[in-house]
């Protein structure tokens, strides 16, 4: 019912910036909360950040606080992840995910819809 497409990944040097986008199409739920997760080779998928429909509530992993910022433009059905001061440890495939029940949770299994991911590589 919901399709998610990530974009904006690429190769940057440590300390650089990227902005990821996730466009939501298909059936859009009124309270759709969006999350960002990432997965590095050989590691489990981990929570990065989440934002509720109205944008008033956000949640961040400790490792990205102060460097990564989530926002959304509901008129464009788009969620953004602004990434600043990138570190090599941020290298991963980044996935956006949608929770039609609007939890904005860090729990991966609560998200019912997932994009295919966009690769972020940070060189040292």
Wavefront OBJ file of the C-alpha trace (Angstrom):
o trace
v 0.000 0.000 0.000
v 2.902 2.353 0.711
v 6.007 2.723 -1.410
v 9.151 4.428 -0.161
v 12.061 5.559 -2.310
v 15.285 6.854 -0.784
v 17.781 9.050 -2.577
v 20.691 11.355 -1.861
v 23.370 8.918 -0.820
v 26.903 9.114 -2.077
v 30.583 9.279 -1.226
v 31.833 12.067 1.015
v 34.905 12.793 3.078
v 34.821 12.757 6.841
v 33.346 16.004 8.097
v 31.214 16.445 5.016
v 27.464 16.598 4.618
v 24.694 14.847 2.751
v 20.942 15.156 2.674
v 18.884 12.041 2.159
v 15.309 12.114 0.941
v 12.519 9.590 1.186
v 9.460 10.033 -1.003
v 6.262 8.330 0.070
v 3.742 7.245 -2.544
v 0.724 5.001 -2.805
v -1.630 4.849 0.126
v -0.756 7.527 2.639
v -2.015 7.160 6.184
v -3.045 10.182 8.191
v -0.735 9.484 11.124
v 2.173 8.005 9.196
v 5.363 8.158 11.222
v 8.698 7.849 9.480
v 11.943 6.355 10.639
v 15.481 6.150 9.341
v 17.569 3.051 9.896
v 20.987 2.045 8.661
v 22.895 -1.146 8.128
v 26.622 -1.546 7.674
v 28.172 -4.704 6.204
v 28.242 -7.479 8.760
v 26.156 -5.541 11.265
v 22.518 -5.551 12.215
v 20.173 -2.859 11.065
v 20.065 -0.070 13.621
v 17.801 2.810 14.436
v 18.936 6.284 13.438
v 16.002 8.631 13.924
v 12.231 8.916 13.640
v 9.652 11.642 13.275
v 5.913 11.683 13.756
v 3.418 13.002 11.235
v 3.188 16.504 12.665
v 6.923 16.781 13.188
v 6.544 17.739 16.834
v 8.193 14.592 18.113
v 11.581 13.302 17.042
v 13.826 10.570 18.335
v 17.549 10.078 17.723
v 20.117 7.424 18.346
v 22.850 8.647 20.677
v 25.480 8.140 18.005
v 23.953 10.743 15.684
v 22.630 13.390 18.056
v 23.838 16.836 17.113
v 24.986 15.703 13.673
v 21.945 14.259 11.927
v 18.557 15.958 11.749
v 15.263 14.531 10.536
v 12.499 16.663 9.059
v 9.482 16.208 6.851
v 7.425 18.093 4.317
v 4.019 16.485 4.302
v 2.842 18.531 1.326
v 5.562 16.834 -0.703
v 5.192 13.472 1.023
v 8.889 13.599 1.717
v 11.077 12.962 4.739
v 14.634 14.243 4.929
v 17.731 13.275 6.816
v 20.282 16.068 6.959
v 23.661 14.591 7.797
v 26.478 16.861 8.925
v 29.921 16.216 10.366
v 29.877 12.755 8.890
v 32.197 10.109 10.249
v 33.482 6.902 8.673
v 31.343 5.065 11.216
v 28.283 6.499 9.465
v 29.036 4.418 6.381
v 26.030 2.210 5.754
v 22.985 1.646 3.635
v 20.289 3.979 4.891
v 16.667 2.912 4.822
v 13.531 4.888 5.407
v 10.577 3.137 6.946
v 6.946 3.954 7.624
v 4.705 3.124 10.545
v 1.039 3.701 9.677
v 0.165 3.632 13.375
v 2.296 6.687 13.982
v 4.505 5.447 16.797
v 7.745 7.139 15.747
v 9.450 4.355 17.629
v 13.042 3.155 17.563
v 11.788 -0.435 17.390
v 12.414 -1.776 13.921
v 9.584 -4.291 13.879
v 6.935 -1.597 14.309
v 7.586 -0.264 10.812
v 5.493 -1.980 8.175
v 6.956 -0.433 5.023
v 10.542 -0.093 3.892
v 12.453 1.482 1.061
v 15.260 -0.205 -0.835
v 17.958 1.913 0.746
v 20.566 4.401 -0.381
v 24.291 3.957 0.160
v 26.291 6.443 2.197
v 30.057 6.073 2.231
v 32.254 8.329 4.350
v 35.955 8.163 3.629
v 38.643 8.796 6.216
l 1 2 3 4 5 6 7 8 9 10 11 12 13 14 15 16 17 18 19 20 21 22 23 24 25 26 27 28 29 30 31 32 33 34 35 36 37 38 39 40 41 42 43 44 45 46 47 48 49 50 51 52 53 54 55 56 57 58 59 60 61 62 63 64 65 66 67 68 69 70 71 72 73 74 75 76 77 78 79 80 81 82 83 84 85 86 87 88 89 90 91 92 93 94 95 96 97 98 99 100 101 102 103 104 105 106 107 108 109 110 111 112 113 114 115 116 117 118 119 120 121 122 123 124
